[in-house]
């Protein structure tokens, strides 16, 4: 049975976009937090992984390690499976051997995008790209390895230090470059700070299984770009053209509609995730503040 107090969480993949934000959030709540980057623990090395988890004795392991290059996964599906599926299984087995819970971070890409309403946890996955297939297989292997698991599906992440859609739009807009953005991909933009807080709250629940955690609401890529321009004061000053997805060699198919429903998370934690628009404004404002403070 896992220990009930998450006083020594361990973040694997602590050098990534979510891993960095989550580690900082956990360290404030739990000074004993353990952070492991890829150079310290590689999820594809099961022997080193199990040795380190046994040595460090965490009370919960949170696996943020993944290969998230969607197009790269299409070009190299074997590597995608090695990292996102077998790597996740390795973490789960190490956590089980140490007698602790695993929280596995997954993705909206496990769905095919044909729904007309936000996906709930019980909806049948049907990934259409290698990235989603590898992440879904990771979910299945984690569940098979240990009953003491929580699978957190999230979507469209952005945050400080990342090279995400939001950051690319902001950078190009500031440089005065015209933008062409698709209207036929809809999802749930999520600030890693809010996702990190969501994971922290889940640590204090007894829930086991799948849960969706994103900022509330959904929008198209084009609407998200428009919101970025609005927040940084460049709406109407930088050209923003609406376009549609065009298939291209080596480019993975994206789900057309992959918004996630957060009702279960909110019921478990008694906390309502805030709207994506509010989170986006706060993120972009934090970047502006950081630039002023650094000047």
Short mmCIF file of the C-alpha atoms (twelve columns), coordinates in Angstrom:
data_MODEL
# 
_entry.id   MODEL 
# 
loop_
_atom_site.group_PDB 
_atom_site.id 
_atom_site.type_symbol 
_atom_site.label_atom_id 
_atom_site.label_alt_id 
_atom_site.label_comp_id 
_atom_site.label_asym_id 
_atom_site.label_seq_id 
_atom_site.Cartn_x 
_atom_site.Cartn_y 
_atom_site.Cartn_z 
_atom_site.pdbx_PDB_model_num 
ATOM 1   C CA . UNK A 1   0.000   0.000  0.000   1 
ATOM 2   C CA . UNK A 2   1.360   3.448  -0.852  1 
ATOM 3   C CA . UNK A 3   2.122   5.995  1.815   1 
ATOM 4   C CA . UNK A 4   -0.641  8.554  2.230   1 
ATOM 5   C CA . UNK A 5   1.420   11.718 2.767   1 
ATOM 6   C CA . UNK A 6   3.177   12.917 -0.414  1 
ATOM 7   C CA . UNK A 7   5.985   14.522 1.611   1 
ATOM 8   C CA . UNK A 8   8.794   13.394 -0.698  1 
ATOM 9   C CA . UNK A 9   7.551   13.538 -4.298  1 
ATOM 10  C CA . UNK A 10  9.953   12.705 -7.107  1 
ATOM 11  C CA . UNK A 11  9.705   14.416 -10.490 1 
ATOM 12  C CA . UNK A 12  11.202  12.511 -13.411 1 
ATOM 13  C CA . UNK A 13  11.773  14.661 -16.476 1 
ATOM 14  C CA . UNK A 14  12.424  17.680 -14.266 1 
ATOM 15  C CA . UNK A 15  14.317  19.501 -17.017 1 
ATOM 16  C CA . UNK A 16  11.312  19.797 -19.326 1 
ATOM 17  C CA . UNK A 17  8.666   22.488 -19.597 1 
ATOM 18  C CA . UNK A 18  6.241   20.906 -17.138 1 
ATOM 19  C CA . UNK A 19  8.940   19.274 -15.047 1 
ATOM 20  C CA . UNK A 20  10.596  22.588 -14.217 1 
ATOM 21  C CA . UNK A 21  7.362   24.309 -13.232 1 
ATOM 22  C CA . UNK A 22  6.123   21.317 -11.250 1 
ATOM 23  C CA . UNK A 23  9.397   20.922 -9.360  1 
ATOM 24  C CA . UNK A 24  9.345   24.564 -8.248  1 
ATOM 25  C CA . UNK A 25  5.716   24.261 -7.154  1 
ATOM 26  C CA . UNK A 26  6.341   21.044 -5.216  1 
ATOM 27  C CA . UNK A 27  9.501   22.340 -3.549  1 
ATOM 28  C CA . UNK A 28  7.482   25.135 -1.971  1 
ATOM 29  C CA . UNK A 29  5.027   22.610 -0.531  1 
ATOM 30  C CA . UNK A 30  7.451   19.754 0.149   1 
ATOM 31  C CA . UNK A 31  11.090  20.718 0.852   1 
ATOM 32  C CA . UNK A 32  12.057  17.066 0.402   1 
ATOM 33  C CA . UNK A 33  11.044  17.068 -3.276  1 
ATOM 34  C CA . UNK A 34  13.401  15.095 -5.534  1 
ATOM 35  C CA . UNK A 35  14.001  16.359 -9.081  1 
ATOM 36  C CA . UNK A 36  15.653  14.195 -11.735 1 
ATOM 37  C CA . UNK A 37  16.500  15.427 -15.220 1 
ATOM 38  C CA . UNK A 38  17.089  13.107 -18.170 1 
ATOM 39  C CA . UNK A 39  20.854  13.194 -17.586 1 
ATOM 40  C CA . UNK A 40  20.259  11.975 -14.038 1 
ATOM 41  C CA . UNK A 41  17.558  9.384  -14.716 1 
ATOM 42  C CA . UNK A 42  16.739  8.171  -18.218 1 
ATOM 43  C CA . UNK A 43  13.387  6.373  -18.337 1 
ATOM 44  C CA . UNK A 44  14.721  4.053  -21.044 1 
ATOM 45  C CA . UNK A 45  17.321  2.703  -18.583 1 
ATOM 46  C CA . UNK A 46  15.205  0.529  -16.271 1 
ATOM 47  C CA . UNK A 47  18.080  -0.716 -14.105 1 
ATOM 48  C CA . UNK A 48  19.379  2.769  -13.252 1 
ATOM 49  C CA . UNK A 49  15.806  3.987  -12.796 1 
ATOM 50  C CA . UNK A 50  14.831  1.278  -10.339 1 
ATOM 51  C CA . UNK A 51  18.103  1.647  -8.434  1 
ATOM 52  C CA . UNK A 52  17.643  5.393  -8.007  1 
ATOM 53  C CA . UNK A 53  13.991  5.170  -7.004  1 
ATOM 54  C CA . UNK A 54  14.846  2.500  -4.427  1 
ATOM 55  C CA . UNK A 55  17.747  4.593  -3.113  1 
ATOM 56  C CA . UNK A 56  15.876  7.901  -2.906  1 
ATOM 57  C CA . UNK A 57  12.658  6.394  -1.507  1 
ATOM 58  C CA . UNK A 58  10.084  8.884  -2.806  1 
ATOM 59  C CA . UNK A 59  6.484   8.782  -1.573  1 
ATOM 60  C CA . UNK A 60  5.138   9.379  -5.081  1 
ATOM 61  C CA . UNK A 61  6.794   9.414  -8.518  1 
ATOM 62  C CA . UNK A 62  5.537   11.896 -11.112 1 
ATOM 63  C CA . UNK A 63  6.623   11.029 -14.647 1 
ATOM 64  C CA . UNK A 64  6.910   14.140 -16.822 1 
ATOM 65  C CA . UNK A 65  9.491   12.543 -19.115 1 
ATOM 66  C CA . UNK A 66  8.287   12.125 -22.690 1 
ATOM 67  C CA . UNK A 67  9.202   12.629 -26.303 1 
ATOM 68  C CA . UNK A 68  6.671   15.314 -27.247 1 
ATOM 69  C CA . UNK A 69  7.886   16.085 -30.773 1 
ATOM 70  C CA . UNK A 70  4.677   15.077 -32.546 1 
ATOM 71  C CA . UNK A 71  6.200   15.087 -36.028 1 
ATOM 72  C CA . UNK A 72  9.382   13.442 -34.781 1 
ATOM 73  C CA . UNK A 73  7.323   10.587 -33.355 1 
ATOM 74  C CA . UNK A 74  5.774   10.091 -36.799 1 
ATOM 75  C CA . UNK A 75  9.214   9.826  -38.370 1 
ATOM 76  C CA . UNK A 76  10.588  7.514  -35.678 1 
ATOM 77  C CA . UNK A 77  7.743   5.492  -34.117 1 
ATOM 78  C CA . UNK A 78  10.158  3.017  -32.523 1 
ATOM 79  C CA . UNK A 79  11.791  5.752  -30.479 1 
ATOM 80  C CA . UNK A 80  8.363   7.142  -29.600 1 
ATOM 81  C CA . UNK A 81  7.370   3.760  -28.183 1 
ATOM 82  C CA . UNK A 82  10.684  3.337  -26.399 1 
ATOM 83  C CA . UNK A 83  10.344  6.640  -24.509 1 
ATOM 84  C CA . UNK A 84  6.614   7.205  -24.184 1 
ATOM 85  C CA . UNK A 85  5.418   3.631  -23.714 1 
ATOM 86  C CA . UNK A 86  8.226   1.436  -22.400 1 
ATOM 87  C CA . UNK A 87  9.769   4.377  -20.528 1 
ATOM 88  C CA . UNK A 88  6.468   4.985  -18.746 1 
ATOM 89  C CA . UNK A 89  6.230   1.274  -17.915 1 
ATOM 90  C CA . UNK A 90  9.754   1.371  -16.477 1 
ATOM 91  C CA . UNK A 91  8.784   4.243  -14.175 1 
ATOM 92  C CA . UNK A 92  5.616   2.459  -13.078 1 
ATOM 93  C CA . UNK A 93  7.479   -0.750 -12.291 1 
ATOM 94  C CA . UNK A 94  10.106  1.153  -10.308 1 
ATOM 95  C CA . UNK A 95  7.403   2.986  -8.346  1 
ATOM 96  C CA . UNK A 96  5.587   -0.274 -7.656  1 
ATOM 97  C CA . UNK A 97  8.789   -1.916 -6.451  1 
ATOM 98  C CA . UNK A 98  9.335   1.013  -4.080  1 
ATOM 99  C CA . UNK A 99  5.763   0.801  -2.810  1 
ATOM 100 C CA . UNK A 100 4.672   4.232  -3.987  1 
ATOM 101 C CA . UNK A 101 2.155   5.787  -6.338  1 
ATOM 102 C CA . UNK A 102 2.929   6.922  -9.880  1 
ATOM 103 C CA . UNK A 103 1.385   9.948  -11.566 1 
ATOM 104 C CA . UNK A 104 1.818   9.598  -15.324 1 
ATOM 105 C CA . UNK A 105 1.349   12.668 -17.525 1 
ATOM 106 C CA . UNK A 106 -0.476  11.953 -20.776 1 
ATOM 107 C CA . UNK A 107 -2.117  13.872 -23.590 1 
ATOM 108 C CA . UNK A 108 -5.244  14.815 -25.531 1 
ATOM 109 C CA . UNK A 109 -3.593  13.156 -28.555 1 
ATOM 110 C CA . UNK A 110 -4.944  9.804  -27.369 1 
ATOM 111 C CA . UNK A 111 -8.255  10.884 -28.959 1 
ATOM 112 C CA . UNK A 112 -9.062  11.081 -32.667 1 
ATOM 113 C CA . UNK A 113 -10.686 14.522 -32.565 1 
ATOM 114 C CA . UNK A 114 -14.063 13.477 -33.980 1 
ATOM 115 C CA . UNK A 115 -16.067 14.366 -30.864 1 
ATOM 116 C CA . UNK A 116 -18.378 17.374 -30.820 1 
ATOM 117 C CA . UNK A 117 -18.062 17.879 -27.067 1 
ATOM 118 C CA . UNK A 118 -15.036 17.917 -24.730 1 
ATOM 119 C CA . UNK A 119 -13.687 14.447 -24.022 1 
ATOM 120 C CA . UNK A 120 -14.329 12.859 -20.640 1 
ATOM 121 C CA . UNK A 121 -12.175 10.197 -19.055 1 
ATOM 122 C CA . UNK A 122 -14.475 7.343  -20.048 1 
ATOM 123 C CA . UNK A 123 -14.442 8.203  -23.767 1 
ATOM 124 C CA . UNK A 124 -12.727 5.574  -25.885 1 
ATOM 125 C CA . UNK A 125 -9.230  6.618  -27.036 1 
ATOM 126 C CA . UNK A 126 -8.438  6.307  -30.723 1 
ATOM 127 C CA . UNK A 127 -5.148  8.068  -31.549 1 
ATOM 128 C CA . UNK A 128 -4.465  9.074  -35.149 1 
ATOM 129 C CA . UNK A 129 -0.740  9.832  -34.859 1 
ATOM 130 C CA . UNK A 130 2.290   7.942  -33.549 1 
ATOM 131 C CA . UNK A 131 2.719   10.369 -30.670 1 
ATOM 132 C CA . UNK A 132 -0.786  9.656  -29.417 1 
ATOM 133 C CA . UNK A 133 -0.371  5.921  -29.982 1 
ATOM 134 C CA . UNK A 134 2.826   5.845  -27.951 1 
ATOM 135 C CA . UNK A 135 1.298   7.877  -25.122 1 
ATOM 136 C CA . UNK A 136 -1.806  5.692  -25.019 1 
ATOM 137 C CA . UNK A 137 0.360   2.587  -24.887 1 
ATOM 138 C CA . UNK A 138 2.219   4.264  -22.017 1 
ATOM 139 C CA . UNK A 139 -1.079  4.729  -20.176 1 
ATOM 140 C CA . UNK A 140 -1.936  1.066  -20.675 1 
ATOM 141 C CA . UNK A 141 1.448   -0.184 -19.522 1 
ATOM 142 C CA . UNK A 142 1.378   2.006  -16.419 1 
ATOM 143 C CA . UNK A 143 -2.066  0.678  -15.509 1 
ATOM 144 C CA . UNK A 144 -0.883  -2.897 -16.087 1 
ATOM 145 C CA . UNK A 145 2.233   -2.404 -13.951 1 
ATOM 146 C CA . UNK A 146 0.519   -1.041 -10.846 1 
ATOM 147 C CA . UNK A 147 -2.957  -0.294 -9.557  1 
ATOM 148 C CA . UNK A 148 -1.505  2.603  -7.565  1 
ATOM 149 C CA . UNK A 149 -1.539  5.044  -10.468 1 
ATOM 150 C CA . UNK A 150 -3.052  8.318  -11.622 1 
ATOM 151 C CA . UNK A 151 -2.926  9.215  -15.310 1 
ATOM 152 C CA . UNK A 152 -3.211  12.962 -15.884 1 
ATOM 153 C CA . UNK A 153 -4.209  13.884 -19.422 1 
ATOM 154 C CA . UNK A 154 -3.534  17.468 -20.418 1 
ATOM 155 C CA . UNK A 155 -3.234  19.560 -23.585 1 
ATOM 156 C CA . UNK A 156 -1.646  22.471 -25.451 1 
ATOM 157 C CA . UNK A 157 0.918   23.297 -22.764 1 
ATOM 158 C CA . UNK A 158 2.820   26.584 -22.634 1 
ATOM 159 C CA . UNK A 159 5.042   28.249 -20.058 1 
ATOM 160 C CA . UNK A 160 8.272   30.048 -19.303 1 
ATOM 161 C CA . UNK A 161 11.326  28.780 -21.136 1 
ATOM 162 C CA . UNK A 162 9.358   26.734 -23.639 1 
ATOM 163 C CA . UNK A 163 9.220   26.735 -27.425 1 
ATOM 164 C CA . UNK A 164 5.474   26.303 -27.550 1 
ATOM 165 C CA . UNK A 165 2.805   27.565 -29.919 1 
ATOM 166 C CA . UNK A 166 2.019   30.499 -27.619 1 
ATOM 167 C CA . UNK A 167 5.674   31.509 -27.379 1 
ATOM 168 C CA . UNK A 168 6.249   31.226 -31.118 1 
ATOM 169 C CA . UNK A 169 3.224   33.393 -31.843 1 
ATOM 170 C CA . UNK A 170 4.360   36.005 -29.321 1 
ATOM 171 C CA . UNK A 171 7.932   36.077 -30.636 1 
ATOM 172 C CA . UNK A 172 6.884   36.368 -34.265 1 
ATOM 173 C CA . UNK A 173 4.329   39.047 -33.464 1 
ATOM 174 C CA . UNK A 174 6.856   41.113 -31.523 1 
ATOM 175 C CA . UNK A 175 9.185   40.812 -34.524 1 
ATOM 176 C CA . UNK A 176 6.391   42.134 -36.744 1 
ATOM 177 C CA . UNK A 177 6.044   38.947 -38.787 1 
ATOM 178 C CA . UNK A 178 2.673   38.198 -40.415 1 
ATOM 179 C CA . UNK A 179 0.917   35.130 -39.032 1 
ATOM 180 C CA . UNK A 180 -1.058  32.344 -40.721 1 
ATOM 181 C CA . UNK A 181 -2.835  30.096 -38.211 1 
ATOM 182 C CA . UNK A 182 -5.312  27.255 -38.636 1 
ATOM 183 C CA . UNK A 183 -8.930  27.482 -37.552 1 
ATOM 184 C CA . UNK A 184 -9.685  23.745 -37.756 1 
ATOM 185 C CA . UNK A 185 -7.712  22.535 -34.726 1 
ATOM 186 C CA . UNK A 186 -9.519  23.041 -31.418 1 
ATOM 187 C CA . UNK A 187 -8.167  22.235 -27.971 1 
ATOM 188 C CA . UNK A 188 -7.692  23.330 -24.366 1 
ATOM 189 C CA . UNK A 189 -4.711  25.694 -23.883 1 
ATOM 190 C CA . UNK A 190 -3.052  25.051 -20.526 1 
ATOM 191 C CA . UNK A 191 -0.479  27.041 -18.557 1 
ATOM 192 C CA . UNK A 192 2.027   24.703 -16.906 1 
ATOM 193 C CA . UNK A 193 1.708   26.681 -13.666 1 
ATOM 194 C CA . UNK A 194 -1.990  25.825 -13.445 1 
ATOM 195 C CA . UNK A 195 -1.359  22.207 -14.407 1 
ATOM 196 C CA . UNK A 196 1.343   21.989 -11.722 1 
ATOM 197 C CA . UNK A 197 -1.087  23.306 -9.133  1 
ATOM 198 C CA . UNK A 198 -3.621  20.761 -10.344 1 
ATOM 199 C CA . UNK A 199 -1.172  17.892 -9.909  1 
ATOM 200 C CA . UNK A 200 -0.285  19.171 -6.436  1 
ATOM 201 C CA . UNK A 201 -3.959  19.084 -5.463  1 
ATOM 202 C CA . UNK A 202 -4.342  15.556 -6.825  1 
ATOM 203 C CA . UNK A 203 -1.541  14.411 -4.529  1 
ATOM 204 C CA . UNK A 204 -3.892  15.014 -1.602  1 
ATOM 205 C CA . UNK A 205 -6.670  12.826 -3.000  1 
ATOM 206 C CA . UNK A 206 -7.063  9.069  -2.844  1 
ATOM 207 C CA . UNK A 207 -8.209  8.867  -6.461  1 
ATOM 208 C CA . UNK A 208 -6.667  6.274  -8.767  1 
ATOM 209 C CA . UNK A 209 -7.289  6.203  -12.500 1 
ATOM 210 C CA . UNK A 210 -7.475  8.730  -15.338 1 
ATOM 211 C CA . UNK A 211 -8.224  12.421 -14.842 1 
ATOM 212 C CA . UNK A 212 -8.192  15.361 -17.255 1 
ATOM 213 C CA . UNK A 213 -6.459  18.552 -16.102 1 
ATOM 214 C CA . UNK A 214 -6.423  21.638 -18.344 1 
ATOM 215 C CA . UNK A 215 -7.503  25.222 -18.110 1 
ATOM 216 C CA . UNK A 216 -11.247 25.503 -18.682 1 
ATOM 217 C CA . UNK A 217 -12.710 26.038 -22.110 1 
ATOM 218 C CA . UNK A 218 -11.503 25.462 -25.647 1 
ATOM 219 C CA . UNK A 219 -10.510 27.462 -28.706 1 
ATOM 220 C CA . UNK A 220 -8.987  27.080 -32.142 1 
ATOM 221 C CA . UNK A 221 -5.319  27.702 -32.812 1 
ATOM 222 C CA . UNK A 222 -6.353  30.857 -34.646 1 
ATOM 223 C CA . UNK A 223 -8.401  32.108 -31.679 1 
ATOM 224 C CA . UNK A 224 -5.476  31.368 -29.364 1 
ATOM 225 C CA . UNK A 225 -3.123  33.380 -31.587 1 
ATOM 226 C CA . UNK A 226 -5.636  36.219 -31.626 1 
ATOM 227 C CA . UNK A 227 -5.800  36.154 -27.830 1 
ATOM 228 C CA . UNK A 228 -1.991  36.335 -27.640 1 
ATOM 229 C CA . UNK A 229 -1.987  39.414 -29.882 1 
ATOM 230 C CA . UNK A 230 -4.725  40.999 -27.788 1 
ATOM 231 C CA . UNK A 231 -2.840  40.378 -24.547 1 
ATOM 232 C CA . UNK A 232 0.427   41.896 -25.794 1 
ATOM 233 C CA . UNK A 233 -1.249  44.879 -27.431 1 
ATOM 234 C CA . UNK A 234 -0.604  43.891 -31.045 1 
ATOM 235 C CA . UNK A 235 -4.062  42.850 -32.200 1 
ATOM 236 C CA . UNK A 236 -4.809  44.682 -35.431 1 
ATOM 237 C CA . UNK A 237 -1.167  45.719 -35.779 1 
ATOM 238 C CA . UNK A 238 0.215   42.333 -36.846 1 
ATOM 239 C CA . UNK A 239 -1.483  40.556 -39.784 1 
ATOM 240 C CA . UNK A 240 -3.222  37.344 -38.690 1 
ATOM 241 C CA . UNK A 241 -4.576  35.216 -41.524 1 
ATOM 242 C CA . UNK A 242 -6.959  32.319 -40.945 1 
ATOM 243 C CA . UNK A 243 -6.120  29.121 -42.786 1 
ATOM 244 C CA . UNK A 244 -6.884  25.409 -42.656 1 
ATOM 245 C CA . UNK A 245 -4.712  22.385 -41.995 1 
ATOM 246 C CA . UNK A 246 -2.949  21.089 -45.089 1 
ATOM 247 C CA . UNK A 247 -1.507  17.552 -45.006 1 
ATOM 248 C CA . UNK A 248 2.207   17.451 -45.726 1 
ATOM 249 C CA . UNK A 249 4.855   14.694 -45.828 1 
ATOM 250 C CA . UNK A 250 6.414   14.071 -42.419 1 
ATOM 251 C CA . UNK A 251 3.792   16.156 -40.625 1 
ATOM 252 C CA . UNK A 252 1.602   14.223 -38.203 1 
ATOM 253 C CA . UNK A 253 -2.165  14.489 -38.337 1 
ATOM 254 C CA . UNK A 254 -3.576  16.492 -35.438 1 
ATOM 255 C CA . UNK A 255 -6.958  15.840 -33.790 1 
ATOM 256 C CA . UNK A 256 -9.454  18.386 -35.136 1 
ATOM 257 C CA . UNK A 257 -11.262 18.689 -31.792 1 
ATOM 258 C CA . UNK A 258 -9.435  17.542 -28.681 1 
ATOM 259 C CA . UNK A 259 -10.800 19.684 -25.859 1 
ATOM 260 C CA . UNK A 260 -10.797 17.916 -22.486 1 
ATOM 261 C CA . UNK A 261 -13.552 18.033 -19.863 1 
ATOM 262 C CA . UNK A 262 -12.245 18.802 -16.337 1 
ATOM 263 C CA . UNK A 263 -15.431 18.034 -14.392 1 
ATOM 264 C CA . UNK A 264 -13.938 14.962 -12.688 1 
ATOM 265 C CA . UNK A 265 -10.842 16.864 -11.538 1 
ATOM 266 C CA . UNK A 266 -13.017 19.629 -10.141 1 
ATOM 267 C CA . UNK A 267 -15.182 17.124 -8.286  1 
ATOM 268 C CA . UNK A 268 -12.123 15.396 -6.816  1 
ATOM 269 C CA . UNK A 269 -10.431 18.591 -5.630  1 
ATOM 270 C CA . UNK A 270 -13.383 20.960 -5.131  1 
ATOM 271 C CA . UNK A 271 -11.429 23.472 -7.230  1 
ATOM 272 C CA . UNK A 272 -12.587 24.876 -10.561 1 
ATOM 273 C CA . UNK A 273 -9.866  25.240 -13.168 1 
ATOM 274 C CA . UNK A 274 -9.744  28.840 -14.353 1 
ATOM 275 C CA . UNK A 275 -10.537 29.813 -17.948 1 
ATOM 276 C CA . UNK A 276 -7.773  29.527 -20.521 1 
ATOM 277 C CA . UNK A 277 -8.142  33.216 -21.420 1 
ATOM 278 C CA . UNK A 278 -7.329  34.332 -17.876 1 
ATOM 279 C CA . UNK A 279 -4.372  31.977 -17.568 1 
ATOM 280 C CA . UNK A 280 -2.961  33.138 -20.911 1 
ATOM 281 C CA . UNK A 281 -3.172  36.803 -19.914 1 
ATOM 282 C CA . UNK A 282 -1.403  36.095 -16.629 1 
ATOM 283 C CA . UNK A 283 1.340   34.139 -18.370 1 
ATOM 284 C CA . UNK A 284 2.038   36.858 -20.923 1 
ATOM 285 C CA . UNK A 285 1.926   39.513 -18.194 1 
ATOM 286 C CA . UNK A 286 4.481   37.510 -16.201 1 
ATOM 287 C CA . UNK A 287 6.828   37.544 -19.203 1 
ATOM 288 C CA . UNK A 288 6.471   41.300 -19.529 1 
ATOM 289 C CA . UNK A 289 7.189   41.730 -15.807 1 
ATOM 290 C CA . UNK A 290 10.246  39.455 -16.039 1 
ATOM 291 C CA . UNK A 291 11.638  41.489 -18.945 1 
ATOM 292 C CA . UNK A 292 11.159  44.758 -17.040 1 
ATOM 293 C CA . UNK A 293 12.754  43.357 -13.895 1 
ATOM 294 C CA . UNK A 294 15.673  42.026 -15.907 1 
ATOM 295 C CA . UNK A 295 16.321  45.355 -17.635 1 
# 
